[in-house]
């Protein structure tokens, strides 16, 4: 199965990161450490993607 990037704008990515942080808090509160570690890695990648976007840039083209 091939990975494909989705075209999303800055505000959508901000919302995904915010919801992801909320979910990470739930995982930590439930003591699900392995799942929390995976979610932390996902959030780190999302935050890297977030830092590469500027408010003026259109979404990136999909990777083929």
Secondary structure by P-SEA (a helix, b strand, c coil): cbbbbbbccaaaaaaaaaaaaaaaaaaaaacaaaaaaaaaaaaaaaaaaaaacccccccccccc
